[in-house]
């Protein structure tokens, strides 16, 4: 028996015929991979895919999953994924153990939905996902950690990473620096050219400054027209040099906006304060505050400059 034809209205007085389409169902089950999702601790929402082979979890920087938790051993636990997708967790003689659903285990096969606790406050959920579920989880995490206007990291991610880097410095006694940037007279730009033009300028500045930074550096929008760059293992002088390159790029650009009928352009400058971790700074927020203090000094001295001392 033939299916009746259906009609759909395009606009008043006009119709087109639509033939019903069969619903396509894939007989093959979707491939499901194993994932760890952070439920509590640093970087809540981040996921780690467990691929075939061995994956090390611990505090050591060469681990596959590095945890900034003083209760986690340097090489705390090992995940082994076999060719059939079965995942086994092995505790590597850690100081505080590996808990699965609240019970300390030394060697155990994992099942979807189980909760894994390592150290003092790091909690994971173990689960199997297909590619669609993983894309959705990745989208949620990126939405929570990226600035929607510029595409760089947001303040939440910056503060999480700052705590990680601060703890890393404490353990290894290596340099850690921060650049605090601010667009000069940005309110005037918004008032004269409009907020859409101001947004375009922010996007361009963020894009170029992130390109000037190293891949391992964290460049984030702190809020409004302020940006912060976090630099691991970087002494003050090198951080100040990078800040100067960022400042020089912005100062030598002419930012264009508008359209063909009404093209517009303007010059923009930025000021920067640079700080390095030093004796007496006991909290991550104090390092950020010191860089902000030097940014204020750069503004006071006339803007369009980099200040890396408090003199």
Residue pairs with C-beta under 8 A, 6 or more apart in sequence:
3 19
3 20
5 17
5 18
5 19
6 17
6 18
6 19
6 20
7 15
7 16
7 17
7 18
8 15
8 16
8 18
9 15
10 16
30 130
30 131
30 132
31 130
31 131
32 85
32 128
32 129
32 130
33 49
33 50
33 51
33 85
33 128
33 129
33 130
33 134
34 49
34 50
34 81
34 85
34 87
34 110
34 126
34 127
34 128
35 47
35 48
35 49
35 50
35 126
35 127
35 128
35 129
35 134
35 137
36 47
36 48
36 50
36 65
36 116
36 124
36 125
36 126
37 45
37 46
37 47
37 48
37 124
37 125
37 127
37 137
38 44
38 45
38 46
38 47
38 122
38 123
38 124
39 115
39 123
39 124
39 125
40 121
40 122
40 123
41 67
41 69
41 119
41 121
41 122
41 123
42 67
42 68
42 69
42 122
42 160
42 163
42 164
43 160
45 140
45 141
45 144
45 145
46 141
47 134
47 137
47 138
47 141
48 55
48 64
48 65
49 134
50 79
50 81
50 87
51 81
52 81
52 82
52 83
53 80
53 81
54 78
54 79
54 80
54 81
55 64
55 65
55 78
55 79
55 80
55 81
56 62
56 63
56 64
56 65
56 75
56 77
56 78
56 79
57 63
57 64
57 65
57 67
57 72
57 76
57 77
57 78
57 79
57 118
58 65
58 66
58 67
58 72
58 73
58 74
58 75
58 76
58 77
58 92
59 66
59 67
59 68
59 69
59 70
59 72
59 73
59 74
59 76
60 66
60 74
60 75
61 168
63 74
63 75
67 76
67 118
67 119
67 122
68 163
68 164
68 167
68 168
69 118
69 119
69 120
69 121
69 122
70 119
70 120
70 167
71 95
71 96
71 118
71 119
71 120
71 121
71 122
72 94
72 96
72 118
72 119
72 122
73 92
73 93
73 94
73 95
73 96
75 92
76 91
76 92
76 94
76 98
76 118
76 119
77 89
77 90
77 91
77 92
77 94
77 98
77 118
78 89
78 90
78 92
79 87
79 88
79 89
79 90
80 87
80 88
80 90
81 87
82 88
85 128
86 109
87 109
87 110
87 126
88 107
88 108
88 109
88 110
89 98
89 100
89 105
89 107
89 108
89 109
89 110
89 116
90 106
90 107
91 97
91 98
91 104
91 105
91 106
91 107
94 118
96 118
96 119
96 120
97 104
98 104
98 105
98 106
98 116
98 117
98 118
99 105
99 116
99 117
99 118
100 108
100 110
100 114
100 115
100 116
101 114
101 115
102 115
102 117
110 116
110 126
111 126
112 126
112 127
112 128
113 125
113 126
113 127
114 125
114 126
115 123
115 124
115 125
115 126
116 123
116 124
116 125
116 126
117 123
117 124
118 124
129 137
144 156
145 153
145 154
145 156
145 157
146 152
146 153
146 154
146 157
147 153
147 154
147 206
147 220
147 221
149 199
149 202
149 203
149 221
150 202
150 203
150 206
150 207
150 221
151 203
151 206
151 207
152 206
152 210
152 219
152 220
152 221
152 227
153 161
153 218
153 219
153 220
153 221
154 220
154 221
155 220
155 221
155 222
155 223
157 218
157 220
158 218
158 220
158 222
158 228
158 230
159 284
161 218
161 230
162 178
162 230
162 284
162 287
162 288
163 284
165 176
165 218
165 230
165 232
165 284
166 176
166 277
166 283
166 284
166 287
168 174
168 176
168 232
169 175
169 176
169 277
174 232
174 233
175 233
175 234
175 235
175 236
175 276
175 277
176 230
176 231
176 232
176 233
176 234
176 276
176 277
176 287
177 230
177 231
177 234
177 235
177 236
177 238
177 239
177 274
177 275
177 276
177 277
178 228
178 229
178 230
178 231
178 239
178 274
178 275
178 276
178 287
178 288
178 290
178 291
179 228
179 229
179 231
179 239
179 242
179 243
179 246
179 272
179 273
179 274
179 291
180 222
180 226
180 227
180 228
180 272
180 273
180 274
180 275
180 288
180 291
180 292
180 294
180 295
181 209
181 226
181 227
181 228
181 229
181 243
181 246
181 270
181 271
181 272
181 295
182 225
182 226
182 227
182 270
182 271
182 272
182 295
182 299
183 189
183 201
183 202
183 205
183 225
183 226
183 268
183 269
183 270
184 268
184 269
184 270
184 271
184 299
184 303
184 304
185 303
186 198
186 224
186 225
189 197
189 198
189 201
189 266
189 268
190 197
190 198
193 257
193 264
193 266
196 257
197 257
197 258
197 264
200 255
200 257
201 255
201 257
201 268
202 221
202 225
204 253
204 255
205 227
205 250
205 268
205 270
206 219
206 221
206 227
208 246
208 249
208 250
208 253
209 219
209 227
209 229
209 246
209 249
209 250
210 219
212 242
212 245
212 246
212 249
213 219
213 229
213 231
213 242
214 231
216 232
217 229
217 230
217 231
217 232
218 229
218 230
219 227
219 228
219 229
219 230
220 227
220 228
220 229
220 230
221 227
222 228
228 288
228 291
229 242
229 243
229 246
231 238
231 239
231 242
234 242
235 276
236 274
236 275
236 276
236 308
237 308
239 274
239 276
239 308
240 274
240 306
240 308
243 272
243 274
243 306
243 308
244 272
244 306
246 270
246 272
247 269
247 270
247 271
247 272
247 304
247 305
247 306
250 268
250 269
250 270
251 267
251 268
251 269
251 270
251 304
253 267
253 268
254 265
254 266
254 267
255 265
255 266
255 267
255 268
256 263
256 264
256 265
257 264
257 265
258 264
269 303
269 304
270 304
271 295
271 298
271 299
271 303
271 304
271 305
271 306
271 307
272 295
272 298
272 305
272 306
272 307
273 290
273 291
273 292
273 293
273 294
273 295
273 296
273 297
273 298
273 306
273 307
273 308
274 291
274 294
274 306
274 307
274 308
275 287
275 290
275 291
275 293
275 294
275 308
277 287
281 287
281 290
290 310
293 310
294 307
294 308
294 309
294 310
295 307
297 307
297 310
298 305
298 306
298 307
301 307
